[in-house]
């Protein structure tokens, strides 16, 4: 995932994905912002805009923005 307009990259793992969103988990505890960019395939430049809809520890539910 990228935050700060792509300046900061943070590794995360996608646990579940659907057309409308995903469940992700991070290794490190940090403050995930309300919105960020997510690369579902790390080698590709395509990023999906996301918004956090719930948080449980290091696990986050996000919805994809158009």
N, C-alpha and C positions, 0 to 999 in steps of 0.2 A: 504494500500500500504506500501511497505517497501523500504527504501533507505539506503544508506551507508552499502551495503552488508548485509542487514537485521537487522542492529543495531537500526535503527529508524523506528517506525511504526506510520503511520498516517491514521486516519479514513477518508474514502471517500465514496461517494455514486455513484453507477453505474446508470446512467440515461438511457443508451442505450447500447446494446452490439450486435455485429455481429461476424461472424467467423474471420474477419480480424482486429477487433479493438473494441473500446468502447468510450463512452463519460462519463466522470466522473466529479464530483464536490466535493470540499472540504469545510468544515465549516470555517476553519481558513485560513487566507491569509499566504502563505509561498511560498518559491521559489521551485517549483517542478522541479527537474532535468530533463535533456533530456531523461534519461532512468531510469527505476525503476522496481520493482516487484509488481504485483497486485494479490491479492487473491480474486477471484470472489465469493468464499464461505468462510467467515471468519473462520469457524471451521475446515477447511481442510488445511493441510500443503502445498498443491499444490499451487505454485505461477507461474504466467504468466509473462514473460519478456515483457516489453512495452517500446515504444518510443513515446515521445510527438510529435505530428505533428501540433497542433495548441493550442493556449491559448486565453481565453477571461475571464479576471478577475479570478474567482475561478473555472472556468469550463475549462476542458482540453479534447482534442481529442487525443486518443492514438491508435497506431497500435500495434498489437501483433507481437512479434519477434519469429522466429522459434528456 
